[in-house]
Amino acid sequence: MSSELFNAINYLEKEKGIDKETLLEALEAALISAYKKNFKTAGNVSVKFDEESGTMQIHARKTVVEEVEDELEEISLEDAREINLGYEIDDIVEIEVTPKNFGRIAAQAAKQVVTQRVREAERGVIYNEYADREEDVMTGIIQRIDPNFVYVDLGKIEAKLARSEQIATEEYKIHDRIKVFVTKVENTNKGPQIFISRSHPGLLKRLFEMEVPEIYDGIVEIKSISREAGDRSKISVYASNPEIDPVGSCVGPKGQRVQAVVDELNDEKIDIVEWSEDPVVYVSNALSPSKVIDVQVDEENKATTVIVPDYQLSLAIGKRGQNARLAAKLTGWKIDIKSETVAKEEGLLTEQKNNEFVTNDFDGENLLKDKETDEKELLDDHNWLQDEEDDEKDNYLFD
């Protein structure tokens, strides 16, 4: 072993952050293994390094005994005292057994250890860098695609976007830039593994934080998100300052802020509603864009009965129950939607509540573009209801 190896070890400690003692311990283990393998011995040996001279020695460790039964492990008291007269029975004697041609073997072992440790150190650096990005959004470039994964280059590492984390309505192309949500970072035997998603609700949250300064600064808080990726999402927001309009802050001037999020998610519809600790108001808001006449609350079962105008029933339910389903997930309340007519028949609607809306005026702050869009969805939902012969048209329960 030459002094150049020690110089290299010192360099790795300084530049790569690899602990010198750890590297020498690994090198010692590799040299011992190489010695035993190449010289077919199972004896107890150790390695001594001399950094000043740039050399190393292999020493066999033997126990002093009166009568030798295992020459690899034991040495007689007579032979031990030829080395040092002070040895007694059961003492350990270290005898140099360095082979003359061991230099080449040692160099190869040292190369393997250093290479492995450098690789492990680089993996550690990469892991530490990306571990800090867990639950964050990163921008990458699509490198390749197969039936199960989309491979995204995130700079120093390639991440896999699994099919289950993809958005079914999106088309992925090689060399496209794409924003992904980092769900988990693991340090495995094969190196750091990064799990990413395009369908996770966290992606929606982080995108709003990037586009809305009030959310980033903590002035406006995202309370809850329910998402059916690629189709529609609902997000509830809250501002403790009554002078701040949380919904308007998220929408932005002329809808620019929310439109940036919509564009990133390839036109996924997003309803932004105001959070309230009052379940009557919160559930009413969550059922946007439909209007609500009354909300009756069952605190014990955390359930609500929502009464809507007859002509708003299908809009409140949404296509295949999507609007009500998302509202239930958003609020955490069960939602039982009844039409005004059915509510009257069941005695649930008082004269005071009749034709009085409890929903806030949203001023078009959801992403349904305009009245024509509302009417089109209403017509589509009505047609769907006509086709569902087994569904009750006036009474729906969503968990």
C-alpha positions as a Markdown table, in Angstrom:
| # | Residue | x | y | z |
|---|---|---|---|---|
| 1 | Met | 0.0 | 0.0 | 0.0 |
| 2 | Ser | 1.5 | 3.4 | -1.0 |
| 3 | Ser | 1.2 | 6.8 | 0.5 |
| 4 | Glu | -1.1 | 7.8 | -2.5 |
| 5 | Leu | -3.8 | 5.6 | -1.0 |
| 6 | Phe | -3.7 | 7.5 | 2.3 |
| 7 | Asn | -3.7 | 10.8 | 0.3 |
| 8 | Ala | -6.8 | 9.6 | -1.5 |
| 9 | Ile | -8.5 | 8.6 | 1.8 |
| 10 | Asn | -7.8 | 12.1 | 3.2 |
| 11 | Tyr | -9.2 | 13.7 | 0.1 |
| 12 | Leu | -12.4 | 11.6 | 0.2 |
| 13 | Glu | -12.9 | 12.6 | 3.9 |
| 14 | Lys | -12.5 | 16.3 | 3.0 |
| 15 | Glu | -14.3 | 16.5 | -0.3 |
| 16 | Lys | -16.9 | 13.7 | -0.1 |
| 17 | Gly | -17.6 | 13.8 | 3.6 |
| 18 | Ile | -16.6 | 10.2 | 4.1 |
| 19 | Asp | -15.3 | 9.5 | 7.6 |
| 20 | Lys | -11.7 | 8.4 | 7.5 |
| 21 | Glu | -12.0 | 5.9 | 10.3 |
| 22 | Thr | -15.0 | 4.4 | 8.7 |
| 23 | Leu | -13.2 | 4.0 | 5.4 |
| 24 | Leu | -10.1 | 2.4 | 7.1 |
| 25 | Glu | -12.4 | 0.0 | 9.0 |
| 26 | Ala | -14.0 | -1.0 | 5.7 |
| 27 | Leu | -10.6 | -1.3 | 4.1 |
| 28 | Glu | -9.3 | -3.5 | 6.9 |
| 29 | Ala | -12.3 | -5.8 | 6.6 |
| 30 | Ala | -11.7 | -6.1 | 2.8 |
| 31 | Leu | -8.0 | -6.8 | 3.2 |
| 32 | Ile | -8.6 | -9.5 | 5.8 |
| 33 | Ser | -11.2 | -11.1 | 3.6 |
| 34 | Ala | -8.8 | -11.0 | 0.6 |
| 35 | Tyr | -6.0 | -12.5 | 2.6 |
| 36 | Lys | -8.1 | -15.4 | 3.8 |
| 37 | Lys | -9.5 | -16.0 | 0.4 |
| 38 | Asn | -6.2 | -15.9 | -1.5 |
| 39 | Phe | -4.1 | -17.7 | 1.0 |
| 40 | Lys | -6.7 | -20.2 | 2.1 |
| 41 | Thr | -6.5 | -19.6 | 5.8 |
| 42 | Ala | -9.1 | -19.2 | 8.4 |
| 43 | Gly | -6.8 | -17.8 | 11.1 |
| 44 | Asn | -7.6 | -14.8 | 13.2 |
| 45 | Val | -5.8 | -11.9 | 11.5 |
| 46 | Ser | -5.7 | -8.1 | 11.8 |
| 47 | Val | -4.4 | -5.3 | 9.7 |
| 48 | Lys | -2.0 | -2.5 | 10.8 |
| 49 | Phe | -1.7 | 0.7 | 8.9 |
| 50 | Asp | 1.3 | 3.0 | 9.0 |
| 51 | Glu | 0.2 | 6.3 | 7.3 |
| 52 | Glu | 3.7 | 7.9 | 7.6 |
| 53 | Ser | 5.4 | 5.1 | 5.7 |
| 54 | Gly | 2.4 | 4.4 | 3.6 |
| 55 | Thr | 2.5 | 0.7 | 4.4 |
| 56 | Met | 0.3 | -2.0 | 5.9 |
| 57 | Gln | 0.9 | -5.3 | 7.6 |
| 58 | Ile | -1.1 | -8.4 | 8.1 |
| 59 | His | -0.8 | -9.9 | 11.6 |
| 60 | Ala | -2.0 | -13.2 | 12.8 |
| 61 | Arg | -3.4 | -13.3 | 16.3 |
| 62 | Lys | -2.6 | -16.4 | 18.3 |
| 63 | Thr | -3.3 | -17.5 | 21.8 |
| 64 | Val | -0.4 | -18.8 | 24.0 |
| 65 | Val | -0.9 | -22.4 | 25.1 |
| 66 | Glu | 1.1 | -25.2 | 26.7 |
| 67 | Glu | 0.3 | -27.6 | 23.9 |
| 68 | Val | -0.7 | -26.5 | 20.4 |
| 69 | Glu | -3.8 | -28.2 | 18.9 |
| 70 | Asp | -4.7 | -25.6 | 16.2 |
| 71 | Glu | -1.7 | -23.9 | 14.6 |
| 72 | Leu | -3.8 | -21.2 | 13.0 |
| 73 | Glu | -5.2 | -20.1 | 16.4 |
| 74 | Glu | -2.5 | -21.1 | 18.9 |
| 75 | Ile | 1.2 | -20.8 | 19.6 |
| 76 | Ser | 3.2 | -22.7 | 22.2 |
| 77 | Leu | 4.6 | -20.8 | 25.2 |
| 78 | Glu | 8.2 | -21.7 | 24.1 |
| 79 | Asp | 7.7 | -20.2 | 20.6 |
| 80 | Ala | 6.0 | -17.2 | 22.1 |
| 81 | Arg | 8.9 | -16.5 | 24.4 |
| 82 | Glu | 11.3 | -16.6 | 21.5 |
| 83 | Ile | 9.4 | -13.5 | 20.3 |
| 84 | Asn | 9.1 | -11.9 | 23.8 |
| 85 | Leu | 10.1 | -13.4 | 27.1 |
| 86 | Gly | 7.2 | -11.7 | 28.8 |
| 87 | Tyr | 4.5 | -13.8 | 27.3 |
| 88 | Glu | 2.4 | -16.1 | 29.5 |
| 89 | Ile | -0.3 | -18.7 | 29.0 |
| 90 | Asp | -3.5 | -17.3 | 27.5 |
| 91 | Asp | -1.7 | -14.1 | 26.2 |
| 92 | Ile | -2.4 | -13.0 | 22.6 |
| 93 | Val | 0.6 | -12.9 | 20.3 |
| 94 | Glu | 0.5 | -10.9 | 17.1 |
| 95 | Ile | 2.8 | -12.3 | 14.4 |
| 96 | Glu | 3.4 | -10.5 | 11.1 |
| 97 | Val | 2.3 | -12.8 | 8.2 |
| 98 | Thr | 2.2 | -10.3 | 5.3 |
| 99 | Pro | 2.8 | -12.2 | 2.1 |
| 100 | Lys | 5.5 | -10.8 | -0.2 |
| 101 | Asn | 3.1 | -10.7 | -3.2 |
| 102 | Phe | 0.1 | -9.2 | -1.2 |
| 103 | Gly | 0.5 | -5.7 | -2.7 |
| 104 | Arg | -1.5 | -6.4 | -5.8 |
| 105 | Ile | -4.3 | -8.0 | -3.9 |
| 106 | Ala | -4.3 | -5.2 | -1.4 |
| 107 | Ala | -4.5 | -2.6 | -4.1 |
| 108 | Gln | -7.5 | -4.3 | -5.7 |
| 109 | Ala | -9.3 | -4.6 | -2.4 |
| 110 | Ala | -8.6 | -0.9 | -1.6 |
| 111 | Lys | -9.9 | 0.1 | -5.0 |
| 112 | Gln | -13.2 | -1.8 | -4.5 |
| 113 | Val | -13.7 | -0.4 | -1.0 |
| 114 | Val | -13.0 | 3.2 | -2.0 |
| 115 | Thr | -15.3 | 2.9 | -5.1 |
| 116 | Gln | -18.1 | 1.4 | -3.0 |
| 117 | Arg | -17.8 | 4.0 | -0.3 |
| 118 | Val | -17.7 | 6.9 | -2.8 |
| 119 | Arg | -20.9 | 5.5 | -4.4 |
| 120 | Glu | -22.6 | 5.1 | -1.0 |
| 121 | Ala | -21.5 | 8.7 | -0.1 |
| 122 | Glu | -22.9 | 10.1 | -3.3 |
| 123 | Arg | -26.2 | 8.2 | -2.8 |
| 124 | Gly | -26.3 | 9.6 | 0.7 |
| 125 | Val | -25.9 | 13.2 | -0.6 |
| 126 | Ile | -28.7 | 12.6 | -3.2 |
| 127 | Tyr | -31.0 | 11.1 | -0.6 |
| 128 | Asn | -30.5 | 14.0 | 1.8 |
| 129 | Glu | -31.1 | 16.5 | -1.0 |
| 130 | Tyr | -34.3 | 14.9 | -2.1 |
| 131 | Ala | -35.6 | 13.8 | 1.3 |
| 132 | Asp | -36.1 | 17.5 | 2.0 |
| 133 | Arg | -38.4 | 17.7 | -1.0 |
| 134 | Glu | -40.8 | 15.1 | 0.3 |
| 135 | Glu | -44.4 | 16.4 | 0.0 |
| 136 | Asp | -43.2 | 19.1 | -2.4 |
| 137 | Val | -43.6 | 19.9 | -6.1 |
| 138 | Met | -40.7 | 19.4 | -8.5 |
| 139 | Thr | -40.4 | 20.0 | -12.2 |
| 140 | Gly | -38.8 | 17.2 | -14.3 |
| 141 | Ile | -38.4 | 16.1 | -17.9 |
| 142 | Ile | -40.0 | 12.9 | -19.2 |
| 143 | Gln | -37.2 | 10.6 | -20.4 |
| 144 | Arg | -39.0 | 7.4 | -21.4 |
| 145 | Ile | -42.3 | 5.7 | -21.1 |
| 146 | Asp | -43.4 | 2.1 | -20.7 |
| 147 | Pro | -46.8 | 0.4 | -20.0 |
| 148 | Asn | -46.3 | 0.7 | -16.2 |
| 149 | Phe | -44.2 | 3.8 | -15.6 |
| 150 | Val | -43.4 | 7.3 | -16.9 |
| 151 | Tyr | -39.7 | 8.0 | -16.1 |
| 152 | Val | -39.1 | 11.6 | -15.1 |
| 153 | Asp | -35.6 | 13.1 | -14.8 |
| 154 | Leu | -35.5 | 15.3 | -11.7 |
| 155 | Gly | -31.9 | 16.4 | -12.1 |
| 156 | Lys | -29.6 | 14.0 | -10.1 |
| 157 | Ile | -32.1 | 11.2 | -10.1 |
| 158 | Glu | -34.7 | 9.5 | -12.2 |
| 159 | Ala | -38.2 | 9.1 | -10.6 |
| 160 | Lys | -40.9 | 6.7 | -11.6 |
| 161 | Leu | -44.5 | 7.9 | -12.1 |
| 162 | Ala | -46.6 | 4.7 | -11.6 |
| 163 | Arg | -49.7 | 4.2 | -13.6 |
| 164 | Ser | -51.8 | 4.4 | -10.4 |
| 165 | Glu | -50.4 | 7.9 | -9.8 |
| 166 | Gln | -51.0 | 9.1 | -13.3 |
| 167 | Ile | -54.0 | 11.1 | -14.5 |
| 168 | Ala | -56.0 | 8.9 | -16.9 |
| 169 | Thr | -56.9 | 11.9 | -19.1 |
| 170 | Glu | -53.4 | 13.1 | -19.6 |
| 171 | Glu | -51.1 | 12.2 | -22.5 |
| 172 | Tyr | -47.4 | 12.0 | -21.5 |
| 173 | Lys | -44.7 | 12.6 | -24.2 |
| 174 | Ile | -41.0 | 12.2 | -24.1 |
| 175 | His | -39.1 | 15.5 | -23.4 |
| 176 | Asp | -42.2 | 17.2 | -22.0 |
| 177 | Arg | -41.6 | 19.2 | -18.8 |
| 178 | Ile | -44.0 | 18.1 | -16.0 |
| 179 | Lys | -44.7 | 19.1 | -12.4 |
| 180 | Val | -45.0 | 16.2 | -10.0 |
| 181 | Phe | -45.7 | 15.8 | -6.3 |
| 182 | Val | -43.0 | 13.9 | -4.3 |
| 183 | Thr | -45.0 | 11.5 | -2.1 |
| 184 | Lys | -42.1 | 9.6 | -0.6 |
| 185 | Val | -38.2 | 9.3 | -0.6 |
| 186 | Glu | -36.6 | 6.1 | 0.4 |
| 187 | Asn | -32.9 | 5.1 | 0.8 |
| 188 | Thr | -32.7 | 1.5 | -0.5 |
| 189 | Asn | -29.8 | -0.8 | -1.2 |
| 190 | Lys | -30.0 | 0.2 | -4.8 |
| 191 | Gly | -29.8 | 3.9 | -3.9 |
| 192 | Pro | -32.4 | 6.6 | -3.3 |
| 193 | Gln | -35.9 | 5.9 | -4.7 |
| 194 | Ile | -38.3 | 8.8 | -5.3 |
| 195 | Phe | -42.1 | 8.1 | -5.6 |
| 196 | Ile | -44.0 | 10.8 | -7.4 |
| 197 | Ser | -47.6 | 11.5 | -8.3 |
| 198 | Arg | -49.8 | 13.6 | -10.6 |
| 199 | Ser | -53.1 | 12.5 | -9.0 |
| 200 | His | -52.3 | 13.2 | -5.3 |
| 201 | Pro | -54.3 | 16.0 | -3.6 |
| 202 | Gly | -51.0 | 17.4 | -2.4 |
| 203 | Leu | -50.1 | 18.5 | -5.9 |
| 204 | Leu | -53.2 | 20.7 | -6.0 |
| 205 | Lys | -52.3 | 22.2 | -2.6 |
| 206 | Arg | -48.7 | 23.0 | -3.6 |
| 207 | Leu | -49.7 | 24.5 | -6.9 |
| 208 | Phe | -52.1 | 26.9 | -5.1 |
| 209 | Glu | -49.3 | 27.8 | -2.7 |
| 210 | Met | -47.0 | 28.6 | -5.6 |
| 211 | Glu | -49.7 | 30.7 | -7.4 |
| 212 | Val | -51.3 | 32.4 | -4.4 |
| 213 | Pro | -49.0 | 34.6 | -2.2 |
| 214 | Glu | -51.6 | 34.8 | 0.5 |
| 215 | Ile | -51.5 | 31.0 | 0.9 |
| 216 | Tyr | -47.7 | 30.9 | 0.9 |
| 217 | Asp | -47.6 | 33.6 | 3.5 |
| 218 | Gly | -50.2 | 31.9 | 5.7 |
| 219 | Ile | -52.8 | 34.7 | 5.4 |
| 220 | Val | -55.2 | 32.3 | 3.6 |
| 221 | Glu | -55.3 | 28.6 | 4.8 |
| 222 | Ile | -56.2 | 25.6 | 2.7 |
| 223 | Lys | -58.5 | 23.6 | 5.0 |
| 224 | Ser | -59.4 | 20.6 | 2.9 |
| 225 | Ile | -59.1 | 19.2 | -0.6 |
| 226 | Ser | -61.2 | 16.5 | -2.3 |
| 227 | Arg | -60.0 | 15.5 | -5.8 |
| 228 | Glu | -60.9 | 13.2 | -8.6 |
| 229 | Ala | -57.8 | 13.8 | -10.6 |
| 230 | Gly | -58.2 | 14.8 | -14.2 |
| 231 | Asp | -61.9 | 15.6 | -13.8 |
| 232 | Arg | -62.9 | 17.8 | -10.9 |
| 233 | Ser | -61.7 | 19.0 | -7.5 |
| 234 | Lys | -63.0 | 21.0 | -4.6 |
| 235 | Ile | -60.8 | 23.1 | -2.3 |
| 236 | Ser | -62.0 | 24.9 | 0.9 |
| 237 | Val | -60.1 | 28.0 | 2.1 |
| 238 | Tyr | -60.2 | 30.2 | 5.1 |
| 239 | Ala | -58.8 | 33.6 | 6.2 |
| 240 | Ser | -58.9 | 34.6 | 9.9 |
| 241 | Asn | -58.8 | 38.2 | 8.9 |
| 242 | Pro | -62.4 | 39.2 | 7.9 |
| 243 | Glu | -61.1 | 41.8 | 5.5 |
| 244 | Ile | -59.4 | 39.1 | 3.4 |
| 245 | Asp | -61.5 | 37.3 | 0.8 |
| 246 | Pro | -60.0 | 33.8 | 0.7 |
| 247 | Val | -61.9 | 32.6 | -2.3 |
| 248 | Gly | -61.1 | 35.8 | -4.3 |
| 249 | Ser | -57.4 | 35.5 | -3.3 |
| 250 | Cys | -57.2 | 32.1 | -4.8 |
| 251 | Val | -59.1 | 33.1 | -8.0 |
| 252 | Gly | -56.9 | 36.1 | -8.5 |
| 253 | Pro | -57.4 | 39.1 | -10.9 |
| 254 | Lys | -59.6 | 37.9 | -13.8 |
| 255 | Gly | -59.1 | 34.3 | -12.6 |
| 256 | Gln | -55.4 | 34.3 | -13.5 |
| 257 | Arg | -54.2 | 32.5 | -10.4 |
| 258 | Val | -56.6 | 29.6 | -10.4 |
| 259 | Gln | -56.4 | 29.4 | -14.2 |
| 260 | Ala | -52.6 | 28.8 | -13.9 |
| 261 | Val | -53.4 | 25.8 | -11.7 |
| 262 | Val | -56.1 | 24.6 | -14.1 |
| 263 | Asp | -53.7 | 24.9 | -17.0 |
| 264 | Glu | -51.0 | 22.8 | -15.2 |
| 265 | Leu | -53.6 | 20.1 | -14.5 |
| 266 | Asn | -54.8 | 20.1 | -18.1 |
| 267 | Asp | -58.2 | 21.8 | -17.6 |
| 268 | Glu | -59.2 | 19.9 | -14.4 |
| 269 | Lys | -62.3 | 21.7 | -13.0 |
| 270 | Ile | -61.7 | 23.3 | -9.6 |
| 271 | Asp | -64.4 | 24.6 | -7.2 |
| 272 | Ile | -63.0 | 27.0 | -4.6 |
| 273 | Val | -65.3 | 27.3 | -1.6 |
| 274 | Glu | -65.0 | 29.1 | 1.7 |
| 275 | Trp | -64.6 | 27.0 | 4.8 |
| 276 | Ser | -66.8 | 27.5 | 7.8 |
| 277 | Glu | -67.0 | 25.9 | 11.2 |
| 278 | Asp | -70.7 | 26.0 | 10.9 |
| 279 | Pro | -71.7 | 22.8 | 9.0 |
| 280 | Val | -74.8 | 24.4 | 7.6 |
| 281 | Val | -72.7 | 27.1 | 5.8 |
| 282 | Tyr | -69.8 | 24.8 | 5.0 |
| 283 | Val | -71.9 | 22.0 | 3.4 |
| 284 | Ser | -73.9 | 24.6 | 1.5 |
| 285 | Asn | -70.7 | 26.1 | 0.2 |
| 286 | Ala | -69.3 | 22.7 | -0.7 |
| 287 | Leu | -72.2 | 21.8 | -2.9 |
| 288 | Ser | -71.3 | 24.8 | -5.2 |
| 289 | Pro | -72.4 | 25.5 | -7.9 |
| 290 | Ser | -75.8 | 24.4 | -6.8 |
| 291 | Lys | -78.0 | 26.5 | -4.6 |
| 292 | Val | -79.3 | 25.2 | -1.2 |
| 293 | Ile | -82.6 | 26.0 | 0.5 |
| 294 | Asp | -81.8 | 24.3 | 3.9 |
| 295 | Val | -79.3 | 22.1 | 5.6 |
| 296 | Gln | -80.4 | 20.0 | 8.6 |
| 297 | Val | -77.6 | 18.7 | 10.8 |
| 298 | Asp | -77.3 | 15.4 | 12.7 |
| 299 | Glu | -74.3 | 16.0 | 15.0 |
| 300 | Glu | -74.3 | 12.6 | 16.5 |
| 301 | Asn | -74.0 | 10.8 | 13.2 |
| 302 | Lys | -72.1 | 13.6 | 11.5 |
| 303 | Ala | -74.7 | 13.6 | 8.8 |
| 304 | Thr | -76.7 | 16.4 | 7.0 |
| 305 | Thr | -79.9 | 16.5 | 5.0 |
| 306 | Val | -79.7 | 19.1 | 2.3 |
| 307 | Ile | -82.8 | 20.5 | 0.6 |
| 308 | Val | -82.4 | 22.0 | -2.9 |
| 309 | Pro | -84.8 | 23.4 | -5.4 |
| 310 | Asp | -86.2 | 20.8 | -7.7 |
| 311 | Tyr | -84.5 | 22.3 | -10.8 |
| 312 | Gln | -81.1 | 22.2 | -8.9 |
| 313 | Leu | -81.3 | 18.6 | -7.8 |
| 314 | Ser | -79.2 | 17.1 | -10.6 |
| 315 | Leu | -76.7 | 19.9 | -10.4 |
| 316 | Ala | -76.3 | 19.4 | -6.6 |
| 317 | Ile | -75.8 | 15.7 | -7.2 |
| 318 | Gly | -73.5 | 16.1 | -10.2 |
| 319 | Lys | -72.8 | 13.7 | -13.0 |
| 320 | Arg | -72.9 | 10.2 | -11.5 |
| 321 | Gly | -73.0 | 11.8 | -8.0 |
| 322 | Gln | -69.6 | 13.5 | -8.4 |
| 323 | Asn | -70.5 | 16.9 | -7.0 |
| 324 | Ala | -72.1 | 15.5 | -3.9 |
| 325 | Arg | -69.4 | 12.9 | -3.5 |
| 326 | Leu | -66.7 | 15.5 | -3.6 |
| 327 | Ala | -68.6 | 17.8 | -1.2 |
| 328 | Ala | -68.9 | 14.9 | 1.3 |
| 329 | Lys | -65.2 | 14.2 | 1.1 |
| 330 | Leu | -64.4 | 17.9 | 1.4 |
| 331 | Thr | -66.5 | 18.5 | 4.5 |
| 332 | Gly | -66.2 | 15.1 | 6.2 |
| 333 | Trp | -70.1 | 15.1 | 6.6 |
| 334 | Lys | -72.5 | 12.6 | 5.1 |
| 335 | Ile | -74.8 | 14.4 | 2.7 |
| 336 | Asp | -78.4 | 13.3 | 2.0 |
| 337 | Ile | -79.8 | 15.5 | -0.8 |
| 338 | Lys | -83.6 | 15.9 | -1.2 |
| 339 | Ser | -85.5 | 17.9 | -3.7 |
| 340 | Glu | -87.8 | 20.7 | -2.4 |
| 341 | Thr | -90.9 | 18.7 | -3.4 |
| 342 | Val | -89.9 | 15.6 | -1.5 |
| 343 | Ala | -88.8 | 17.7 | 1.5 |
| 344 | Lys | -92.3 | 19.3 | 1.7 |
| 345 | Glu | -94.0 | 15.9 | 1.4 |
| 346 | Glu | -91.8 | 14.6 | 4.3 |
| 347 | Gly | -92.5 | 17.7 | 6.4 |
| 348 | Leu | -88.8 | 18.7 | 6.4 |
| 349 | Leu | -89.2 | 22.1 | 4.9 |
| 350 | Thr | -90.9 | 24.9 | 6.9 |
| 351 | Glu | -92.6 | 27.8 | 5.2 |
| 352 | Gln | -89.9 | 30.1 | 6.5 |
| 353 | Lys | -87.2 | 28.1 | 4.7 |
| 354 | Asn | -89.2 | 27.6 | 1.6 |
| 355 | Asn | -87.4 | 29.3 | -1.4 |
| 356 | Glu | -84.8 | 30.9 | 0.9 |
| 357 | Phe | -81.3 | 30.0 | -0.1 |
| 358 | Val | -78.6 | 29.5 | 2.6 |
| 359 | Thr | -75.7 | 29.3 | 0.2 |
| 360 | Asn | -73.4 | 32.3 | 0.0 |
| 361 | Asp | -73.3 | 34.3 | -3.3 |
| 362 | Phe | -70.2 | 32.8 | -5.0 |
| 363 | Asp | -70.1 | 35.6 | -7.6 |
| 364 | Gly | -69.0 | 33.0 | -10.2 |
| 365 | Glu | -65.8 | 32.2 | -8.2 |
| 366 | Asn | -66.0 | 28.6 | -9.0 |
| 367 | Leu | -64.5 | 27.4 | -12.3 |
| 368 | Leu | -67.8 | 26.8 | -14.1 |
| 369 | Lys | -67.2 | 29.4 | -16.7 |
| 370 | Asp | -70.6 | 30.9 | -17.1 |
| 371 | Lys | -74.4 | 30.4 | -17.0 |
| 372 | Glu | -74.3 | 28.5 | -20.3 |
| 373 | Thr | -71.9 | 25.9 | -18.7 |
| 374 | Asp | -74.2 | 25.6 | -15.7 |
| 375 | Glu | -77.2 | 24.9 | -18.0 |
| 376 | Lys | -75.3 | 22.4 | -20.0 |
| 377 | Glu | -74.2 | 20.5 | -16.9 |
| 378 | Leu | -77.7 | 20.6 | -15.6 |
| 379 | Leu | -79.0 | 19.1 | -18.9 |
| 380 | Asp | -76.3 | 16.5 | -19.0 |
| 381 | Asp | -77.0 | 15.4 | -15.4 |
| 382 | His | -80.8 | 15.4 | -16.1 |
| 383 | Asn | -80.2 | 13.1 | -19.1 |
| 384 | Trp | -78.0 | 10.8 | -17.0 |
| 385 | Leu | -80.7 | 10.6 | -14.3 |
| 386 | Gln | -83.2 | 9.6 | -16.9 |
| 387 | Asp | -81.0 | 6.7 | -17.9 |
| 388 | Glu | -80.5 | 5.4 | -14.4 |
| 389 | Glu | -83.8 | 3.4 | -13.9 |
| 390 | Asp | -82.6 | 1.9 | -10.6 |
| 391 | Asp | -81.8 | 5.2 | -8.9 |
| 392 | Glu | -84.2 | 7.2 | -6.8 |
| 393 | Lys | -84.5 | 10.5 | -8.5 |
| 394 | Asp | -85.5 | 12.5 | -5.4 |
| 395 | Asn | -83.4 | 11.2 | -2.6 |
| 396 | Tyr | -79.6 | 10.5 | -2.6 |
| 397 | Leu | -77.2 | 9.7 | 0.2 |
| 398 | Phe | -73.4 | 10.2 | -0.1 |
| 399 | Asp | -70.7 | 9.2 | 2.4 |
